[in-house]
Amino acid sequence: MDDDDVVDTQSVERVRTITKRTARRVVAIAVLAGFGGGLFMATVVYAVYGVDRLSATWWVLAIFPALGAFQAVHWHRHYRSILLQLDALEARVQRGEVVYGSQVKFHSYR
């Protein structure tokens, strides 16, 4: 193993910063995509069926944001799991353990 591959606290902090920024973006996009998709599909349903199927428009407006919220919860749990693993990695590094970046693996929640 090369000494350039050794994980230090600064690299863990950089990864944590990037991960938090990415997590905020992904969760926000999931919520906004649900609302945007719902508005788009409700507009399509209303344009195609008109007032005759107004209840279908309301169902679409309810279902798509719910799907977006479901995805937001999924991605929040995913990134929370990654951040917890980063905390554990940082604790190992601070204890003085030599950790090589090529041996570090992250997994989603289980």
Secondary structure, DSSP 8 states (H G I E B T S, - for coil): --GGGB--HHHHHHHHHHHHHHHHHHHHHHHHHHHHHHHHHHHHHHHHHGGGGHHHHHHHHHHHHHHHHHHHHHHHHHHHHHHHHHHHHHHHHHTT---BGGG-------
